[in-house]
């Protein structure tokens, strides 16, 4: 290849590259502003931030404004949040070049200039291409909404399992169970076998109750209609439960008297649980006795602990999860449900006194009731949001 040919080839490459740079630099930075009419933060962005952008980057950007009160805006917002991995629900948001999501007046005012500068620098990189606007078709939007719902359901399952596990109903029952083991004078190995069997039974029975509930409702002829009605009923039932939980926390903090707690196992059922424990623990040896006791007690105390379980199961129905997913969610919930029980039993097995466990339970009752109140309130929102 001669020198002239080589020089001509280099010149051709340089010319092509310069054309690419020129074309890229001519593409304005795309800014998508999401706002709500009357929003104070939105107005601050319009009055303070956008004029600065206009002064610094005149003719170098394009602004696209999207009103969040309009139905067609929400699919685009969800698409950008999914693409950018940002689920912040600030009152105002800006997306730069269809790929950088910043939300809230404070963040936008401090980061937008740098984002636009960075976008302009990106245009100087050979081969740079402006990302397309995300797909906002009905199918894509439905997929994104379902993904959000599944994430919300998983969060509710995790929160519900932990909260239900620390429910004073479950803890008080376990403490009574432990006290029976303490006075029975059995050796540590037998006590451990009984405790493990009791907790395993609680897990399996609670799993079975949850799955049977989901399957039973799904088998109804008019499942969708029944499910919608059931969601409303359970959602409305959560309102007084939230109120009573907060009231229990306030009253117990003030008096420290268990009698002032409204949401607890009714005395008649509590007495039945206690007599059931005493009569079943010795049946068939430590493993069988512990399992039978745990299974029966779990069913009886579900009158109280079911207050947290039922709305989570209803939310799973609303999400219309598959059987496999339902098993996974139920396993997650119930593993978290037995976690506090397991911790309490381990503490007892390693030497903690019953009086110390009772004191710990009392000290944490207020905070537990507050978390239960928050959980019930969240369930009201999640179950009644679309109704």
N, C-alpha and C positions, 0 to 999 in steps of 0.2 A: 504494500500500500504506500503510495507516494506521499510526500509532505503536504502537498496541496489537498489531497483527499482527506488526510488526517485533520488538517486545519479546518476544512469545510465541515467535517463531522463534529469537531469540538464546537464550532460556531453554531451548528444546528442544535446541539444539546443546550448550549447557553441561551439561544433564542427561545427554545421551547420552555426551558426552566423559567426564564424571565417572564414569559407569557403566563405560565402557571401562577407565579408570584403575583403578577399584575391582576390576573383574574381573581385569585383568592382575596387579595387586598381590596378588591372592589366589592366583595360580598359584605354587606353590612352585618354587624353583630345583631342577632335576633334576641329581643327582649320580650318575654311574655309576662305581663303584669296581671296578677289575680287579686281582685279587690272586692269589697262589699260597699255599696252606697251608704254614706253616713258613718263609715268606720273612721275613727280618729287617727289610727295608725296609718290607714290607707291615704288619708288626706296629707299627713306629714310626709309620706314618701313622695306624693305628687308635688307638694309645695317645696320641700327641702332637697330631696335626693335627685329627682328627675331633672330639675333645672341645672344642677351641677353636671350631670351626665351630658346634657345638651351643650353646655359650655365647653366641656373637655373633648367631646367626641361628635361634634357637629358633622352631619352627613355620613357618619361611620356606624350608625345603628338604626334599627327599625323597632318601633314599639308597638306591640299588639296587646290590646287591653281586653280583659275577660271579666265579666261581671259574675260573681259567685252566686248571685241570687237567681241566675238563669240556669235552667236545667241542663242545657247543652254544654255548660262550662265544666260541670263536675266530672264527666268522663275524661276530659282533657287533663284536669288537675290530677286525677287518679293515675292516669297514664304517665304523667311526668314524675309523680311521686314514686311510682314503681321503677321507672327507668333510672332515676337518680338515687334510689335507696333512701329517700327522705320522706318520712310519714308525719312530719311536724304539721300541725294544723293551726298555724299562725293566722292572724286576721288578714295579713297581706303577704304575698309571695311574688318573687320574680324568678323566672327561669331564663338562663343565659344560653343561647345557642342550642336550645332544646336538650341540654344535657347537664346544666349546673343549676341546682335548686337552692335558693336562699329564702328564708322565711322570717317574718317579723321586722318591724321598723329598725330596731337597734342593729340587727345583723345586716340588713340591706344597706343602711347608711354607712356602715364601716367596711363592707366587703364588696359592694357592687362595682366600685371604680376598679378595684384590682381584678375582679372577674372579667370586666370588659377589656381591660388591658391585656389580660391573659388570653382572651379570645382573639384579639388582634394579633398577638404574637403567634398563636396557633396557625393563623392564616399564612404565615411565612414558611411553614414547614412543607416541603415538597410532598405532594400526594394528599394533603389535607382536604377533607370533604366535610361540608356542613351536615350534621346529623339530620335525618328526616324528622318531621313531626310524628309523634307516636300514633299508632293505630288506635282510633277511637270508634271502631265499628261496634255494633251491638254485641257480637260474639266476644270480642276482646274486652269490652267493658264488663260483660257478665263474668268473664273469667277473673278479672281483677277484683270485682266485688266479692265473688265467692272466696277468693284467696284471703281478702280482708276479713270476711266472716269467719273462715277457718282459724285465722290467727287470733281473732277475738275470742272464739270458742276455746281454743287451747289456753289462752291467758286466763279465762274464767275458770277452766277446769283446774289449773294449777293453783290459782288463788282460792278457789272453793275447797280443794283438797287440804291445803295447809290450814285454812281457817277452820274447817270442820274438824280437823284433827286436834286442834287446840280448843275446840268447843268444850266449855265446862261440863257439859253432859257426859261427853266421852271420858274426860280426864277424871271426873269424880267417880264414875263407874269403875275405871281402872284402879283408882286408889283404894276403893272398897275391896276389889278383887285382890289387890296386893296385901291389904290388911288381913284378909282371910288366910292367905299363904303364910303371912308372918306369924300368926297365932297357931297355925297348924303344926309348927315345929318340924316340917319336912326338911330333908337335907337339900343342899344347894343344887345338886344335879336334878332331883325330882322337881324342885321349884322352877328350874330353868325350862325343863320339858313342858311343864304345865303352862308357863308363861308364853313360850314360843307357840304352842298349840293354840292357845287362846287368841293370840294376835293373828296367826295364819287363818284361823276360822273367821275372825272379824273381816279380814281382807276378802276371803273367798265368798262369804255370804253377802257382803256389801256389793261385791262385783255381780253376783247372781241377781240380787235385787235390782240393781241398775239396768242390767241387760234385759231382764224379764220385763221391766217397765217399758223400755224402749221398744222391744219386740211386740209387746201387747198393744201399745198404741198404734204402731205401724200396721198391725194386722186388721185394724178397724176398717170397715168399708169406705167411710168418708174421712179417711185419715187427714187430708189437707184441711178440711173444714174443722174437724175436731181439734187438730193441732193448733189452728189459729185461735179457737175459742179457749183452749187450754193455756196457751201462752198468755192471753189476756187475764185469765183467772189467776194463774200463778204470779204474774207480774203485779197484779193488784194486791194479792196476798202478801207480797214482799214489803208493801208500804207499811202496814202495822208492825211487821217483824223488825223492820229497820228502826222505826220509832221506839219500839219496846227495847231493842238492843241498846240504843243510845240512852234511854231512860234507866235501864238496868245499870249501865256504867255510872251514870250520875248518882243514882240512889245508893249503890254499893260503896262508891267512893266516899259518900257522905256518912253512911251509917256502919259499913263493914259488916252488915248482917245478911247472911244468905237468904233469909226469909224475904228480903226486899227485892230479890231477883225474880222477875216474872217468868222469863224464858228459861225454864229448866224442866227436867223430867218430873211429871206429876208425881205426887207423893205415893199414890196407890201403885203406880207402875214401878216406882223406885223400890218400894217394899217388895214387890213381886220379883224384881231383878235380884235383890239381896237374898231372898229365900231360894230362888232358882240357883244362884251361885253356890249356896251352902249345901244344897241337895244334890248337885250334879258333879261337883269337883272330884269326888272319890269314885265315880262310876267308871269301870273299865280300865283303871290305871291312869297314870299322869297324862299321857298323850291323848287318849280318847276322852278322858274326863275334861281336860283343858279345852279340847276341840268342841265338845258338846256344849260346854259352858259358854265359850266364846260365840258359838253360832246362835244360841238362844238369846244371850244378852244383846248381841248385835241387832237382832230382830226387834227386841223390846225397846232398846234405846233409840231406834230409828225414828220413834215418835218425836224425839228432840233433834237428833243429828240430821234427820231427813229434811229439816228446814233449810239446810244448805245444799243438800244433795238434789232435792227435787227441782229447784230452778236450773241447776247445771244440766240435769237430764233433759229438761224442757228446752234449754238452749241448744242441746245437741240435736233434738228433734227439729228445731227451727232451722238449724244448719243442714239438716237432711244428710247426715254423714252416713257412709257405708257401714256395713256390719264390722268389717275389719277395722275401720277407723274408730268405730264405737268401742270395740274391745281395747284398742290402744288408749283412747281417752279415759275409759273407765279404769284401766290398769294404772294410768298416771294418777288419776284422782285418788284411787284407793291406796296406792303406795304412799302418797303424801298424807293420806288420812291416817294410816297406821304409823307413820314416822314419829310423831310426838308420843304415841303410846309406846312405841319401841324404846324411845329415848328414856321415858319415865321408868319403864320396866328395867332397863339396863342400869339406871341410877340406883334403883332399889336392889337389884341383884349384886351390885358392887358395894352395897353397905349403907346407902342413904336411908335415914330413918323415915317412918311414915309421917311423923310430925313435920319433918322438913319438907316432904312432898306436899302436905296439906298447906303449909305456909307459902310454899312456892305457888300453888294453885290460887290461893287468895290474893297474893301480891299481883298476879298477872290477870286476874279476872276482869279488871276495868279495861285494860288495853285490849284483851280478847273480845270483850263486848263491843268496844269501839270499832275494831276491825270487822266484826260480824255486821255491825250497823252499816259500815261502808260497803261491805260485800252485798248486803241485801239491797242497798240503794243502787248499786251498779247493776244488779239483776233487774230491778224495776226499769232502768233505762234501756238495757239490752233487749228485754222481752217486749216492752211496749213501744219501742222507738218507731217501728213501721206501722203501728196501729193508730 
